[in-house]
Amino acid sequence: FAARNVALREAQGEVLFFTDSDCQPDDNWIKAGLEAISQLGPHGRLAGEVEIFPKGKDWTGPELYDLVTYLRQEEYAADGWCATANLITRRAVFDLAGPFDDELSGTGDSEWGTRANALGSEIVYCPTAPIRHPARASFGELKKKIRRMAGGHHQEELRGRFPMRGLFGHLYILAPDQLKRTMAFPGLSDRQRMTILWITMRLNLVWFAEMVRVRHLAGNPNRTEPGSAGAKG
């Protein structure tokens, strides 16, 4: 999020478009985003649709996990934030809420979005301004993301945004929401669902191990995540 803050300082426009360097914006992304945000107030934000696609012809297990689990912009917008892989916002929102917290290792988009929402910045899901995002194709890529998110979660526990759980409160095999989402996701075979749940179990153990590391072994949160980029505006 440090890179996004640098881009924020450089961008000149009243409306800012955020995405990642590995994303593919729709040809009408800018036009559709400007049209949609013009319908909102002076502190409006748009959660643009993110379409996840596989790197090859067929979906791998990790890619299916990524498809089912992440970048659910409509759901995020209902909670007052969105992933910055497709965030369209008026600059005035940053004047209101301040920049991204670049000290967080993995929850900067949700932290900033929640902060802006609490200050009265409305956010609306926008399916007409999509970008395409490549799915993470390997377990190793997912593992990096989970470690980064766990570190960010712990940082925010310490700040009081999330309630501080006992360590074993972070040990779970299949989170109920993920189980429900996987079983309800359309178009998957039974084999694919079982593959996603198996990956979920493994990644939940990665999350627990990372929480042990940052909480009890004084480890620094993992801040590495490819694909970050700044803003256009």
Disulfide bonds with the S-S distance in Angstrom:
none
